[in-house]
Amino acid sequence: MQKKAINFAVIGGGHGGQALAAYLAYLGHNVNLYNRTFERIKKISEQGFIDMEGIISGRGYINLATDDMEEAVRETHTIMVAVPANAHRHIATLMAPYVSDEQYIVLNPGRTGGALEFYNIIRNINPEKNPCIVEAQTLMFACRIIEEGKVAILGRKNHVKVAAL
């Protein structure tokens, strides 16, 4: 039996976001990548993939690279947020009108009470929505962008603690 691909949105086109998007796509999942400035992900949009090297090497084909939050999260099952904690408020505010009860939002990392902040913002903007919000202790990779559309996966964590609302 073939495993069904889960649709992911990865929010954040920095080191962690590009690594997560590439890895998830490499595993065969459909992945949308969002960044607030399109210039940061323009090459990825044009070429349609992110290359990985290091302890994981391969190519992850990206479904969509965009600066439009609604497009990024539409029809996705899991939203992986890979931005610094000080950007959580902004991202939650942008995302709130478009989330659904069936979605999971995973903050990578979110160990600073980010799940509570996300929950409160989403409920204030979109009171009828109640997605599952998860916060991870840390990002699962040690990684760096080599150039746009190419990341080095330098290490993978064996254990990452999570909590969920």
C-alpha positions in Angstrom: 0.0 0.0 0.0 1.4 3.4 -1.0 1.6 6.0 1.8 -0.6 9.0 1.2 1.3 12.3 1.1 0.3 14.9 3.7 0.2 18.4 2.6 2.5 20.8 4.5 2.9 24.5 4.6 6.3 25.7 5.8 6.2 29.2 7.1 9.6 31.0 7.0 12.2 30.8 4.2 15.2 31.1 6.4 17.7 28.3 7.4 15.2 26.2 9.3 12.3 26.8 6.9 14.2 25.8 3.8 15.6 22.8 5.5 12.2 21.6 6.7 10.6 22.3 3.3 13.3 20.4 1.5 13.3 17.5 3.8 9.5 17.1 3.9 9.4 17.3 0.1 12.3 14.9 -0.3 10.2 12.4 1.8 7.5 12.7 -0.9 5.1 15.2 0.8 3.4 18.1 -1.0 5.0 21.3 0.5 4.1 24.9 0.1 6.8 27.4 1.3 5.9 30.9 2.6 8.2 33.8 3.2 7.1 37.4 4.0 9.5 38.7 1.2 9.3 36.9 -2.1 12.8 37.9 -3.1 14.2 35.5 -0.4 12.5 32.5 -2.1 12.3 33.7 -5.7 14.9 31.2 -7.0 13.1 28.4 -5.2 9.9 29.4 -6.9 11.6 29.5 -10.3 13.5 26.3 -10.0 10.8 24.4 -8.1 13.1 22.6 -5.6 15.6 23.0 -2.7 18.8 20.9 -2.7 20.1 19.4 0.6 23.7 18.4 1.3 25.4 17.1 4.5 24.0 14.3 6.6 20.9 14.3 4.4 21.5 14.9 0.7 18.9 15.1 -2.0 16.4 17.3 -3.7 13.0 18.3 -2.4 10.5 19.5 -5.0 8.4 22.3 -3.7 4.7 22.6 -4.7 4.6 26.3 -4.2 6.9 29.1 -3.0 4.9 32.3 -2.2 4.6 35.4 -0.1 0.8 35.0 0.1 -0.2 33.4 3.4 -3.7 32.3 2.2 -2.2 30.5 -0.7 0.5 28.9 1.5 -1.9 27.4 4.1 -4.9 26.6 1.8 -5.7 22.9 1.8 -2.8 21.9 4.0 -2.9 19.5 6.9 0.1 20.6 8.8 1.6 24.1 9.1 5.2 24.1 10.2 6.2 27.6 11.5 10.0 28.1 11.3 10.5 31.7 12.4 12.0 33.3 15.5 9.7 33.6 18.5 9.6 37.4 18.1 7.8 36.8 14.7 5.1 34.5 16.2 2.6 37.4 16.8 2.9 38.7 13.2 2.7 35.2 11.6 -0.3 34.2 13.8 -2.1 37.4 12.8 -1.5 36.8 9.1 -2.5 33.2 9.4 -5.6 33.5 11.6 -8.2 34.3 8.9 -7.2 31.2 6.9 -6.7 28.3 9.4 -9.2 25.5 9.9 -10.1 23.2 12.8 -8.6 20.3 10.9 -5.1 21.8 10.7 -2.1 21.3 12.9 0.2 24.3 13.5 3.7 23.3 14.7 6.0 26.0 16.0 9.7 25.1 15.4 10.8 26.2 18.0 8.0 27.4 20.2 9.3 26.8 23.7 8.6 30.3 24.8 4.8 30.0 25.1 4.3 30.5 21.4 1.4 28.0 21.3 -0.5 30.1 23.8 0.2 33.3 21.9 -0.9 31.6 18.6 -4.0 30.2 20.2 -5.1 33.6 21.6 -4.4 35.5 18.4 -6.3 33.0 16.2 -9.3 32.9 18.6 -9.4 36.7 18.8 -9.4 37.1 15.0 -11.3 33.9 14.1 -13.2 32.8 17.2 -14.9 29.8 15.6 -11.6 28.2 14.6 -9.7 25.9 16.9 -6.7 24.3 15.2 -4.3 22.0 17.2 -1.2 24.1 18.0 2.0 22.3 18.8 5.3 23.8 20.0 8.6 22.0 19.7 11.5 22.6 22.1 13.8 23.3 19.1 14.2 22.8 15.4 14.9 19.2 14.4 18.0 20.2 12.3 21.2 22.1 12.7 21.3 23.7 9.3 22.5 26.6 7.2 21.5 28.1 3.8 24.5 27.7 1.4 22.7 29.7 -1.2 19.1 30.3 -2.0 17.5 27.0 -2.8 20.4 25.0 -1.3 20.8 24.0 2.4 23.4 22.1 4.4 21.9 19.7 7.0 24.7 19.6 9.5 22.9 17.5 12.1 19.6 16.0 13.1 18.4 15.9 16.6 17.4 12.5 18.0 14.8 13.8 20.5 12.7 17.0 20.3 10.2 17.5 23.1 6.8 18.9 22.1 3.6 20.2 23.8 0.2 20.8 22.3 -3.0 22.7 22.8 
